[in-house]
């Protein structure tokens, strides 16, 4: 199932230091080939721009789906 969240919802639960730490960790993993990071894609639906990030289960920067 797809979960749609707004930037405001992300800001409510993720601090900037946490975001920086996650980006640094995933960048290190990408550099070693441990993970592949797919870029988000912008699509337009009904005149609105929607950013879409296709992810798969498992780990992302130490976070795991419950």
Secondary structure, 3 states (H helix, E strand, C coil): CCCCCCHHHHHHHCCHHHHHHHHHHHHHHHHCCCCCCCCCEEEEECCEEEEECCCCCCEECCEECC
